[in-house]
Amino acid sequence: MELTDKCLQSEIVARDFRSRLRRLAKGERGSELFEVALVLPLLFMLLIGIVWLGRAYSIYQAVGRAAREGARAAAAPTCATCGNAAGGQAVAEGVADEVLTAASLDPANASVSLTPIPTVDSSDPAVYQSSGVSITVVYPVQLTIPFTSVSGTTINITSTASMRPE
C-alpha cells in the first residue's frame, strides 16, 4: 500500500513537471520584457528629441524678439536736447542682450550685427540716405540627443528684423 502511494505521488509530480514544461515551451513568457527592452530606448530618444526641439523653438522665439526689439531701439528717433544718444549698434546690442537675458539665455553667446538700409534720394541717385536698420541676431545651440549622430551638434539659430523710423 505504501509503495503504490509513493508511485502515485511520483507520477503526479512527474505529470505536473511535464505540464509546466509544456506551458513554458508553448507560452510567451518573457516576450513582454523583450519587447520593452526594444521599444523603451526608442521612446526615450523620441521624448528627449521632443524636449530639445521644444527648447530650440523657445530659443528661436527669444532670438526673434531680441532682433525685433533691437531693430526698434536702433531705428527709434532720438531727442538731442534730452541727452539721448543716437540709435546704433551699441543701443541695438544692449536691447538685444536685455531681451536674451530675460529669456534666460546667455547674451555673451549671441552675435548681433546691425546694417543700415539705404535708399536712393530721388533728386540725386549718388546720395544714399538711411531709411532704417536691419539687425541680425545669431545664437548657437548645442543639441545633446543621446544615441544619435546629432548628439553634440551645434546649430545656429538666426533671426533678422528690419525697422524704419517714422
C-alpha positions in Angstrom: 0.0 0.0 0.0 2.8 2.3 0.9 4.6 1.5 -2.4 1.6 2.4 -4.5 1.1 5.7 -2.7 4.7 6.6 -3.4 4.4 5.6 -7.1 1.2 7.6 -7.4 2.8 10.6 -5.8 5.8 10.4 -8.1 3.5 10.0 -11.1 1.6 13.2 -10.1 4.9 15.1 -9.6 6.2 14.0 -13.0 2.9 14.9 -14.7 3.0 18.3 -13.0 6.6 18.8 -14.1 5.8 17.9 -17.7 2.7 20.1 -17.8 4.9 23.0 -16.6 7.5 22.3 -19.2 4.8 22.3 -21.9 3.4 25.6 -20.7 6.9 27.1 -20.7 7.6 25.8 -24.2 4.2 27.0 -25.6 3.9 30.2 -23.6 5.2 33.6 -24.5 6.6 34.2 -21.1 9.3 36.9 -21.2 8.3 38.2 -24.5 6.9 41.4 -22.9 10.2 42.1 -21.3 12.0 41.6 -24.7 9.5 44.0 -26.4 10.0 46.6 -23.7 13.8 46.3 -24.0 13.4 47.0 -27.7 10.9 49.9 -27.5 11.9 51.7 -24.4 15.2 53.2 -25.7 13.4 54.4 -28.8 10.7 56.1 -26.7 13.2 57.8 -24.5 15.1 59.0 -27.5 11.9 60.4 -29.0 10.9 62.1 -25.8 14.4 63.7 -25.4 14.2 64.8 -29.0 10.9 66.4 -28.5 12.2 68.3 -25.4 15.2 69.5 -27.3 13.2 70.6 -30.3 10.8 72.5 -27.9 13.8 74.2 -26.3 15.2 75.1 -29.8 11.9 76.6 -30.7 11.8 78.6 -27.5 15.3 79.9 -28.2 14.1 80.8 -31.8 11.3 82.8 -30.4 13.6 84.7 -27.9 16.1 85.4 -30.7 13.3 86.7 -32.9 12.1 89.0 -30.2 15.7 90.2 -29.5 16.1 91.1 -33.2 12.8 93.0 -33.3 13.4 94.9 -30.1 17.0 95.7 -31.1 15.8 97.0 -34.5 13.1 99.0 -32.9 15.6 100.6 -30.5 18.1 101.3 -33.2 15.5 102.9 -35.6 13.7 104.9 -32.9 14.0 108.7 -33.2 16.3 110.3 -30.7 16.0 113.5 -28.8 19.2 115.6 -29.0 18.0 118.0 -26.3 17.0 115.2 -23.9 20.6 113.8 -23.9 19.6 110.6 -25.7 22.4 109.1 -27.7 21.7 108.3 -31.4 20.5 104.8 -32.1 23.1 102.5 -33.4 25.0 99.3 -32.9 25.5 99.8 -29.2 21.9 100.5 -28.5 20.7 97.6 -30.6 23.1 95.2 -28.9 22.1 96.5 -25.4 18.4 95.9 -26.0 19.0 92.5 -27.7 21.1 91.5 -24.7 18.4 92.5 -22.3 15.8 90.5 -24.2 18.1 87.4 -24.3 18.8 87.8 -20.6 15.1 88.0 -19.9 14.6 84.7 -21.8 17.3 83.1 -19.6 19.8 82.9 -22.4 23.5 84.0 -22.2 23.9 87.2 -24.3 27.7 86.6 -24.5 27.0 83.7 -26.9 24.8 85.8 -29.2 26.2 87.7 -32.2 24.4 90.9 -33.1 25.0 92.8 -36.4 23.4 96.0 -37.5 23.1 97.1 -41.1 21.6 100.4 -42.3 19.0 100.1 -45.1 20.0 102.6 -47.7 17.5 104.3 -50.1 18.3 106.4 -53.1 17.5 110.1 -52.9 15.2 110.8 -55.8 16.9 114.1 -56.6 20.5 112.7 -56.6 21.0 109.0 -57.1 24.6 109.2 -55.8 23.4 110.2 -52.4 22.1 107.4 -50.1 20.1 108.1 -47.1 19.4 105.6 -44.3 15.7 104.8 -44.2 16.0 102.2 -41.4 18.1 99.4 -40.0 18.3 95.7 -40.3 19.5 93.7 -37.4 20.6 90.1 -37.3 20.9 88.0 -34.1 22.6 84.6 -34.2 22.5 82.3 -31.2 24.3 78.9 -31.1 22.5 75.9 -29.6 24.2 72.6 -28.9 21.9 69.6 -29.2 22.5 66.7 -26.9 20.3 63.9 -28.0 21.7 60.5 -26.8 22.1 57.5 -29.1 22.0 59.7 -32.3 24.6 61.1 -34.7 23.4 64.7 -33.9 24.4 64.5 -30.3 26.8 67.4 -29.6 26.0 69.1 -32.8 25.8 72.9 -32.7 23.2 74.7 -34.7 22.9 78.5 -35.2 19.5 80.0 -34.7 19.3 83.2 -36.7 16.7 85.9 -36.9 16.6 89.1 -38.8 14.4 92.1 -38.3 14.1 95.4 -40.2 12.6 98.7 -39.0 12.2 102.2 -40.4 11.9 105.3 -38.3 8.5 107.0 -38.6 
